[in-house]
Amino acid sequence: MRQIHLDRAGVEASLLRFIDRLLALPETGGVRMGNVLIQNNARKEADVREAMCRSYHDCCSDSDICMIVHLPANGQTTPSEYMKHPARLGITPDQYLGFLKTEDSGIFRIVFKDGTRVDLGFEFRYDVACQEIKWEAEPERRSNPQWPIEKVDAFWFIMVQSLGKLYRRDYLISSHLANMEINETLVQQMVFRDMAHGTTHHRYGYREQLAYQKYAGQHRFAIGEEPFDMIADKLYAAALAYDKLTKGFYPDYEARSDVLFDIWQYYSDNMPL
């Protein structure tokens, strides 16, 4: 079991490591957290601590960060091109559990393996003094067109998002998200069925077993309150079913539910009932 520390000090330490990475980039003009602008290492820790005092509420809190990015004035590097390189920012599969890009708002939504959640936005500025960015290759990741790897990353982000809503007793949104995640496992099974029969048209079904039902009623996070326990049961079943089904698209896929359950255990131990 990995060590999860999502108290204020633990989240602050994790954010400092992430901000270090951003500030080290030559194109970074600063990092804004709320109304606090962090531009160099001189006041970095004090600045992050000040911002955390305003944004941290409990272990389910996420942190909104805006990265100021200076791009060459010739326009050869566009914001959309910049956002194709999350590894440059330290956002890599070995570091995160889940990752979701919101195309309309241009935000990276990340849950790192230590449980820290970050919504990273961008403020792009064109600067005549800015040099062309020397891109390093993104880590090569195989993506199955039948189930793109971005869907896998998004699934695990939404799982933690739903857990946060659950432990803050927002049963409406948490249940909605849990149902979405169950539906993702059903869609996976439908894709496998199409692949097996070579068609997307099925006049009759085949009495399929629903993968998530195999794991129903097994979770260890019940508190004896409905609908909390019902939602928790769905999330637990969805996590294990998704791990199992995803290996059908990616034989070398490493299960992520153990990371989720470590974060979940911390929520269970530290959020008031």
Salt bridges, closest charged atoms under 4 A:
GLU12 OE2 - ARG49 NH2 3.26
ASP20 OD1 - LYS44 NZ 2.29
GLU27 OE2 - ARG88 NE 2.71
ASP47 OD1 - ARG43 NH2 2.59
GLU50 OE1 - ARG43 NH2 3.86
GLU50 OE2 - ARG54 NH2 2.83
ASP58 OD1 - ARG168 NH2 2.96
ASP62 OD2 - ARG117 NH2 3.78
GLU81 OE1 - LYS84 NZ 3.92
GLU81 OE2 - HIS85 NE2 2.97
ASP114 OD2 - ARG17 NH2 3.59
ASP119 OD1 - ARG109 NE 3.06
GLU123 OE1 - ARG32 NH1 3.08
GLU123 OE2 - ARG125 NH2 2.61
ASP127 OD2 - HIS70 ND1 3.45
GLU138 OE2 - HIS85 ND1 3.80
ASP153 OD2 - ARG141 NH1 2.85
ASP153 OD1 - ARG256 NH2 3.01
GLU184 OE1 - LYS151 NZ 3.40
ASP194 OD1 - HIS202 NE2 2.69
GLU208 OE2 - ARG193 NH1 2.90
ASP262 OD2 - ARG2 NH1 2.83
